[in-house]
Each structure stands twice: as structure tokens, then as C-alpha cells.
Amino acid sequence: SVAPVYIGPIYVFRNTLINNWQDCFKLGEQSRGRAYFYHNTCYARGSVQGIDRSGGDSNTAFYSNQIFRNNIVDVDRRGIAGGSPGNSYDYDNIFGSYAPATWCPIQDDPSCSGGVEYFNFATFQTATGQELHGISIATQNEYMDFANKDFKLKSGSQFIDKGVVIIGFNDQNSAQPYLGNAPDLGAFE
């Protein structure tokens, strides 16, 4: 949990999150400070959300100023729960078995109870302008050894070379430069 972020900036970078009981990223109700989420991998089951405002189903408080790039999120509920125009999502894999996203079209609108449900990733992209370079697929077949929790990408994974260069985090002069034509999605290059 990074809940809440009042000032920031904070950076959440190259983490592998595997669980069966809690949301991948709990951002906190009323988080307004800048937060950057780069190159994380999350696989979670147990009726959980991927990116969520409070870790539950509270629909009256939203978060903003959150930037997501090059992440892999695979959950059994919503990939993004309660996202709003004050956040930026792109170059990620956001997969929710229930729905890719729930979106509040007016940021900070407490009457947006539940928001707009997008059950199709392409519709979510078109309607919100978010994740225009993103994808939405289940991830189990993309890893070296899913059964033994080896979340490195296997050869031929759909996540290889699908990310964006982030100066200081994955560029050729950083401590963890990308290989190939572009950065890979997730925690491991």
C-alpha cells in the first residue's frame, strides 16, 4: 500500500507482487501527491482489484497524480478500479478477469458511485484516452515458470519490447538498461 500520498513524489519500481488476498496497488482515498509506478509485475487472485483507491469497494473517494508505465497487472476483478482523468496509464498490461477498468469520468465527483464499467479494453482505451499503447491479456503463459512463481518473461512473451523508455529507470545510461528494441513490461528485463 502507498495509501495515501499527500505530497510525493514516490517511486514504486521493479517489484513482483504475488498474492491471493489483497489488491496489487492500494493508492489510498484522497491521494493527490505524485506517484510513479514503473516496471512492476502483479498477479493476484482472491477477489482482488489491480489498481485501486482504497483496497475495497469504496466509490466515494478518488486518487490523482498517479503515473503507470511498463507494468503487468493480472487480477480476478477489475484491472483499474475507480481510475480518473487525473492519472496517467500507458504501456502497461492491465488485465482484470471481471473487467479491465471502472472509470469515474469526472475526477473527484462523489456522486460517481461505481463509475463507468468497461468490459472491453478497446472501449476503455477509446473512451478514456488511456493505455493507448497498452494491452490486456491474461499472463500465466507469458512467464518462465508460473507454477513455481518465476515471473521472468519467457522467450516469445507478448510483453517483450512492449514498454517505453523512461530516462533514469530503463534507458541505456541507467543501472537497469533495456535490452532489445524497447523495454519489456514487468519487473524483469
C-alpha positions in Angstrom: 0.0 0.0 0.0 1.1 3.6 -0.7 -2.0 4.9 0.8 -2.4 7.9 0.8 0.2 10.0 -0.8 -0.3 13.7 0.1 2.8 15.3 -1.3 5.2 12.9 -3.1 6.9 12.2 -5.3 7.2 8.5 -4.6 8.5 5.8 -6.9 7.4 2.2 -7.0 9.8 0.4 -9.3 10.6 -3.2 -10.3 8.5 -5.1 -7.7 6.9 -8.5 -8.1 3.7 -8.8 -6.2 2.0 -12.2 -5.8 -0.9 -12.7 -3.5 -4.3 -14.1 -3.0 -5.9 -11.7 -0.6 -5.2 -8.0 -1.3 -5.2 -5.6 -4.2 -2.0 -5.1 -6.2 -1.7 -1.3 -5.7 -3.8 0.4 -2.9 -3.4 4.0 -3.7 -5.5 5.5 -0.9 -8.5 7.6 -0.8 -7.7 11.3 -1.4 -4.1 10.6 -2.6 -3.0 13.7 -4.5 0.8 13.6 -4.3 2.7 12.5 -7.4 3.4 8.8 -7.5 5.2 6.8 -10.3 4.7 3.1 -10.8 7.3 1.7 -13.3 8.1 -1.9 -14.3 6.1 -3.8 -11.6 4.5 -7.3 -12.0 1.4 -8.2 -10.1 -0.6 -11.4 -10.2 -3.3 -11.7 -7.6 -6.4 -13.9 -7.0 -8.9 -13.9 -4.2 -11.4 -11.3 -5.5 -8.9 -8.5 -5.7 -8.5 -5.4 -7.8 -5.3 -4.4 -9.7 -5.0 -0.6 -9.2 -7.5 0.6 -6.6 -8.1 3.7 -4.5 -8.5 2.0 -1.1 -8.3 -1.7 -1.4 -12.0 -2.1 -1.2 -15.1 -1.1 -3.0 -15.4 2.5 -1.7 -16.8 4.5 -4.5 -16.7 8.0 -3.0 -13.1 8.9 -2.8 -10.6 9.0 -5.7 -6.9 9.4 -6.3 -5.0 11.5 -8.8 -1.4 12.3 -10.0 -0.5 8.6 -10.3 1.6 7.6 -13.3 1.8 4.0 -14.5 4.2 2.7 -17.2 5.6 -0.7 -18.2 3.6 -2.6 -15.5 1.9 -6.0 -15.7 -1.3 -6.4 -13.7 -3.4 -9.6 -13.8 -6.2 -9.9 -11.3 -9.6 -11.6 -10.9 -11.7 -8.5 -10.6 -11.0 -5.0 -12.1 -7.6 -4.1 -13.6 -8.2 -0.5 -12.6 -10.9 0.4 -10.1 -12.0 4.0 -9.8 -9.4 5.5 -12.1 -9.9 9.1 -13.1 -8.6 11.6 -15.6 -6.1 12.9 -13.0 -4.0 9.7 -13.5 -1.9 8.5 -16.5 -1.8 4.9 -17.7 0.1 3.8 -20.8 2.4 1.0 -22.0 1.0 -1.4 -19.4 -0.7 -4.8 -19.5 -3.9 -4.3 -17.4 -6.0 -7.5 -17.2 -9.0 -8.0 -15.0 -11.0 -11.2 -15.2 -14.1 -9.3 -14.3 -13.4 -6.1 -16.3 -10.4 -4.2 -17.5 -11.5 -1.0 -15.7 -14.0 1.0 -13.8 -13.6 4.7 -14.5 -15.1 7.9 -13.0 -15.5 10.3 -15.9 -15.4 13.4 -13.6 -12.5 13.4 -11.2 -13.4 13.8 -7.5 -17.1 13.5 -8.2 -18.5 11.8 -5.1 -21.7 11.0 -6.9 -19.8 8.8 -9.3 -20.9 5.7 -7.5 -19.1 2.8 -9.2 -18.2 4.9 -12.2 -18.4 3.6 -15.7 -17.6 -0.1 -16.2 -15.6 -1.0 -19.2 -15.7 -4.7 -20.0 -13.8 -4.3 -23.2 -10.2 -2.9 -23.2 -10.6 -1.3 -26.7 -13.7 0.6 -25.5 -11.8 1.7 -22.3 -8.9 3.0 -24.5 -11.2 4.9 -26.8 -13.4 6.4 -24.2 -10.7 7.5 -21.7 -7.7 8.1 -24.0 -5.7 5.9 -21.5 -3.5 2.9 -22.3 -3.4 3.8 -26.0 -0.1 1.7 -26.2 -1.3 -0.8 -23.6 -2.5 -4.4 -23.8 -4.9 -6.5 -21.8 -4.1 -10.2 -21.7 -4.0 -13.0 -19.1 -0.4 -13.5 -18.1 0.1 -17.1 -16.9 1.6 -18.3 -20.3 4.0 -15.3 -20.5 6.3 -16.3 -17.7 9.3 -18.7 -17.4 7.7 -20.9 -14.7 4.4 -19.6 -13.5 3.7 -22.7 -11.3 6.9 -22.1 -9.3 6.4 -18.3 -9.3 9.2 -17.5 -11.6 7.8 -14.3 -13.2 10.7 -13.6 -15.6 9.4 -13.4 -19.1 9.8 -16.5 -21.3 11.2 -16.3 -24.8 8.4 -15.2 -27.2 6.4 -13.5 -24.4 4.0 -10.8 -25.7 5.4 -8.4 -23.1 9.0 -8.3 -24.6 9.9 -5.0 -26.2 6.4 -3.5 -25.4 7.4 -0.8 -23.0 8.5 2.8 -23.2 11.9 4.3 -22.4 11.9 6.1 -19.0 15.0 8.2 -18.5 16.9 7.2 -15.4 15.0 3.9 -15.0 15.5 1.8 -18.1 17.4 3.9 -20.6 20.8 2.9 -21.8 22.6 5.0 -19.2 20.6 3.7 -16.2 21.5 1.0 -13.8 19.0 -1.4 -15.4 19.1 -0.6 -19.2 16.6 -2.3 -21.5 17.7 -5.0 -24.0 16.4 -5.4 -27.5 14.3 -2.9 -29.4 12.4 -1.4 -26.3 12.0 -2.1 -22.6 10.0 -5.1 -21.6 6.9 -4.9 -19.4 7.0 -6.0 -15.8 9.7 -6.3 -13.2 12.3 -8.2 -15.2 14.0 -7.2 -18.4 
